[in-house]
């Protein structure tokens, strides 16, 4: 994934599942406050995008109108 403004890499790891190697890349999007997890399959010299997940943390907002 090409880095764009506001998208920060957080963690990268590899895992072998049933004899296949997957890469997991976690990014933080500071514009939306979401995390993005990309999962890819590595086969030989090729990489195939498998899934992309958007992880939305629970956020509580307090709105105050007309307060000084």
Residue pairs with C-beta under 8 A, 6 or more apart in sequence:
1 7
1 25
1 27
1 38
3 9
6 29
6 30
6 31
7 27
7 28
7 29
7 30
7 36
8 27
8 28
8 29
8 30
9 25
9 26
9 27
10 26
10 27
10 28
10 35
11 24
11 25
11 26
12 23
12 24
12 25
12 26
13 23
13 24
14 21
14 22
14 23
14 24
14 42
15 21
15 22
15 24
16 22
20 41
20 42
20 43
21 41
21 42
22 39
22 40
22 41
22 42
22 50
23 39
23 40
23 42
23 47
24 37
24 38
24 39
25 37
25 38
25 40
26 35
26 36
26 37
27 35
27 36
27 37
27 38
28 34
28 35
28 36
29 35
29 36
33 57
33 59
34 54
34 55
34 56
34 57
35 54
35 55
35 56
35 57
36 52
36 53
36 54
36 55
37 51
37 52
37 53
37 55
38 49
38 51
38 52
39 49
39 50
39 51
39 52
39 53
40 47
40 48
40 49
40 50
41 47
41 48
41 50
